[in-house]
Amino acid sequence: MRRLQTVRQAMRIVSKELKNDKLQIIWTILFMLYMGLVISFFINSLFEERFYNPFADFLMIMFGSMLGYSFSRRSFKYLSEDSYTQVLYYYRSIPVPTEAVIVSRAIFGIASFAVNSVVFFGLIYFIAADLRTALNLAAYVSFGLTWVGIGILVNGLYIYFENLISGKAYFWMTMLLLVLIGFIILVLFLIGLRFSLFYYVADASKKWELLSPVMWGSLLIGLAGYAGMCRLTYKHMLVRDLS
């Protein structure tokens, strides 16, 4: 009964967020279209002439994690006004249960992944002719969902940073995370370990399509990690000093 009440409160928060900033849906879809357009030609080139490019892994991890974003007025002001902290302060002053706040954020994130993934991967599939030749629709859906799972896992870290540190610290922590991911990929390349996560996902998707164990493993690990990070964030939010 308590969990049901929490979910109801969380959905009210989500509804309020959408009503207060109706343009965020439009801005988010436009940005996803832009991202899809930018990366579609690069991805198509990888299927046109198959070659190892470590930059592909980095881009797919980075863009995959961004599919969980909704571009609202708050997200544009997080660096200059520390808007995420201000919202937490507001909800704590009403008061709204902290559990409902983090559940609403988790729901919003998953909903963003659902909508943004269709727009982002849909546009890529429409533009990238060589990709369509290499992967049929079922294989491509598996390919996209695998990256969604990876993106959900990384996005859990973003939620942790978003709710527990200031806007400026959040910016630098996300930059540090991306640099760390890029550094690991670069080191693997320099030591001669020519493993491409991009092609590994593509090959598994082509072979097994929607039965791909890589896809299902990615989604399960991603969702489990996402839930775990949200739970950890909630525990730390209870004791965070917002002053």
C-alpha positions, 0 to 999 in steps of 0.5 A: 500500500505504501509503495502504491502511494509512493508511485501515485505521488511520483506520477503526480510529480511527473504530470506536474513537470510536464504541465509546467514545461510543455515545450520540453517534449518538443525540445527533446525530440528536436535534439534527438533528431539532431543527434540521430542526424549527426551520428547516422552518417558515421554509423552508416560508414562503419557498415559501408566499409567495415573497419575498427574505429574505437571512436564508435564505441565512445559515441554510442555509449555517450549518445546512448546514455543521453537518451534518458534526458529530457531537455527542460528549462531546468536542464538548461539552467543546471549549471548557472542556477544549480536548478536541480538542487533548487527543485530538491529544496522546493520538494523538501519544503512542501514537503514531498517524500524523498522516495516519491521524488526519486521514483518520479525521476526514475520514471521520467528517465525510463519514459525518456528512454522509451520515446527518445530511442524511437526517435533517435534510432528510427532516424538513423535506420531511415538515413543509413542505407548500408546499415539497413543492408547489413541488419534487417528490422528485427536485428536493428531493433535488437541492436538499438535495445542493446545500446539502450541497456548500456545507456540506462546503466550509465544514466543511473550514474548521472541521476546520482550526480544530479541529485547529490552534488551542485550543478557545477560539480555535476557538470565536471563529474559527467565530463570526468566520466566521459573522459574515463570511458574514452581513456579506457577505450583508447588504452585498449586500442593502444595495447592492441586489443582490437575489440569493438563493442559496436561490432560485437553488438551488431554481430550478436544482433544480426545472428540472434535478432530479438533472441540476442542474449547480448540484448537481453543481458544488456537490458537486465544489467542496465535496469538492475544497475539503474534501479540500484543507483536510484536506491543508492541516490535515495539513501544519500538524498535523505541526509544531503544538506541543501543549505 
